Amino acid sequence: MKHLIDIADLSRAEAILLLDTAEEMAATQSRAIKKLPTLSGKTIVNLFYEDSTRTRLSFEAAAKRLSADVINFAAKGSSVSKGESLKDTALTLQAMGADAVIIRHPASGAAHRLAYAGWIDCPILNAGDGTHQHPTQALLDAMTLRRYYQGNGNPAGKGTDLTGSKIVIVGDILHSRVARSNVKLLTLLGAEVTLVAPPTLVPVGVETWPCKVMYDFDAALADNPDAVMLLRVQRERMTSLGGGFFPSVTEYHREYGLDLERFKRLNRETIIMHPGPMNRGLEICAEAADSPQSVIVEQVNNGVSVRMAALQLLLAGAE
């Protein structure tokens, strides 16, 4: 594995190796001293062209806990605002001796371009490119699911997959790189995935994806899923609030939000997930977000372990 760009590039064995390594990394984080020396002397660049809180901080924490030096690059306030291209930025990073680059970019395919254009010779990790892929988010979601359904709340055993788990993903599928990544990874690991959204927020060609598509959230919940993942309505990718994709916020919440009534009907064993940031009162009610069934905070915690694993495997191997 030279880069981590797209879940489709991973075999089932590689995905499980990443998850098993993440569990090993998680085990080190309960120690008084959390740092490991494995990437000492390495320089990792966070190259973020889009705003981010969880992903950027998570990658930074992961790199520092592996003893790497971290350079944070934000497009705002950099030469990008003066018109510098991705190529010239990459050549600058190459000249500075970057050992790995983590990129988030609004253009789908930007991470692949950076990895294979020949501008820079180091591992590239995709932290989200347009509406295309967000592989480490899918991996941390899979880690969270493994812990709850195969490990009975404890770290899952090595080689554990998600065979038999039923996952419902509901919301703005059209603009979601998280949904695309999760469908690929969770089905690769044996889970049954159902997507739920209004017809206007379902991508063209979704019938070729390895999952079921439904338009009735209540009907999907009637199947007693093991997990419900709410997706943020990405208003910034719409021309205006709703942008013609749904009549109103109230209408969307009534039909596709995890409101209090739906939350009370959920099986008590069903866990609630969200990649963040949450729009409380739109895709999820506060009672659900803050309930014991919610593993949203655990997802953030697992994100650090997953990103430690990815950096470790790409830069230092499986030793």
Buried (B, 14 or more C-beta within 10 A) or exposed (E): BEBBBBBEBBEEEBBBBBBBBBBBBBEBBEEEEBEBEBBEEBBBBBBBBBEBEBBBBBBBBBBBBBBBBBBBBBBEEEEBEEEEEBBEBBEBBBEEEBBBBBBBBBBBBBBBBBBEEEBBEBBBBBBBBBBBBBBBBBBBBBBBBBBBBBBEEEBBEEEBBBEEBBBBBBBBBBBBBBBBBBBBBBBBBEBBBBBBBBEEBBBEEBEEBEBBBBBEBEEBBEEEBBBBBBBBBBBEBBEEEBEEBBEEBEEBBEBBBBBEEBBEEBEEEBBBBBBBEBBEBBBBBEBBBBEEBBBBEBBBBBBBBBBBBBBBBBBEEEE
